[in-house]
Amino acid sequence: MTDNNVNIIKLTAAETAARIASGELTAVQVTEAHLARIEAVDEKVHAFLHVDREGALAQARAVDEKRERGEKLGPLAGVPLALKDIFTTEGIPTTVGSKILEGWIPPYDATLTKRLKAADVVILGKTNMDEFAMGSSTENSAYGPTGNPWDLTRIPGGSGGGSSAALAAHMAPLAIGTDTGGSIRQPAAVTGTVGVKPTYGAVSRYGMVAFSSSLDQGGPCARTVLDAALLHEVIAGHDPLDSTSIDAPVPPVVEAARNGSVEGMRVGVVKQFRGEGYQAGVIQRFDESVALLKELGAEIVELDCPSFDLGLSAYYLIAPSECSSNLARFDGLRYGLRSGDDGTHSAEEVTSLTRAEGFGPEVKRRIMLGTYALSSGYYDAYYGSAQKVRTLITRDFEKAFEQVDVIVSPTTPTTAFPIGERADDPMAMYLADLCTIPTNLAGNAAMSLPCGLAPEDNLPVGLQIIAPALKDDRLYKVGAAVEAAFVEKWGHPLLEEAPSL
């Protein structure tokens, strides 16, 4: 890559947009620099499933033409973005990381996709993910795993590992993920990036392929808190096409990110978010972050939320139950893969053969678990009980937020683990979402941002910030303050130098 390209890919999204608006850079230059970076390193990383080179350059040219005509550009006009392959994109494949949708080209854009295009954000392509967003490592993709740019032998998190890896490898300054049990925040933590799960219903799910409808939430991924806020503002807002969309103003997230402060805020630390199974270096960096918050003027409050210990068990009944219902539409008859349609099989046999070939092991595991939990005689014992636990978790959050403004915790109990280490141990894999799941069950907003490297392995550690529903701006207010303090003390490795590839 030329020196100019290297300089361009190191810019933040905010800096990139400012230089395009001023004419210092063109959107085409910026897009070409990132496409060159993808070409140079993605063979090793495997962050993208599809790169839309022509489409991205056409979008970039349109932005440059707007500027030349003197039209006002939006705050992210011309900035490249990597889009998780779970959102429909008209004319571009959407596979959800599954063979059952291999080659499927949607006839329409998701609402989120439309909003990105309306804001003149340049979509570079679609990123790799665990099949149907089911996983914590991106190893469950039907198209092979993605590597963590900090160490290509390790996982980049999941299910949105492609988006987080694209950011960490400087293939894009912005990305979109989805978070059902931590799939934005956990990848952000292990790749040293920023990921936000907005309040449930704040970002439209129309055109987002459903996994667990009461938990799924799209959100912004970036390398800085301000960049995430700018993207959050673009994609959030009420959508009449989504029955779960909240009809409420978008909180002032950009203003909060520009004016980060924790002075006088009450910050909660939950005792259930530490203990056995947590890596020593993760706890060390978390404790340092809490001390830093205190230095910055926050009051630290100890919290006891006993129902959080049941979150993992409740989640792995609710999410599979909803997935077994949602994935019934993939029957081999309407769209996507069709197997056995040779005139010798019935429609039921075609459906069975298609699902056997098209779904991977983790998807099959969750469908079977969910179908069993919903079956006659077991519904109340399993699914019904899990929903009661969900109510208890929500009440614990409500009580906690009567005492504090935000809650902080480690994002994930460990740093990035080696690819293959937990592949045959689903329970060990599920524990990666221990800290993130309660927020999804309650529908609150949460963010992960880097809080240093673990001394044992020199890999990124994430700090999770949790805010009440519809108070997403608090995430950015606290996150920006913490980020500024960390950068002042230790610098920001991802902005200064990309991890070795």
Disulfide bonds with the S-S distance in Angstrom:
none
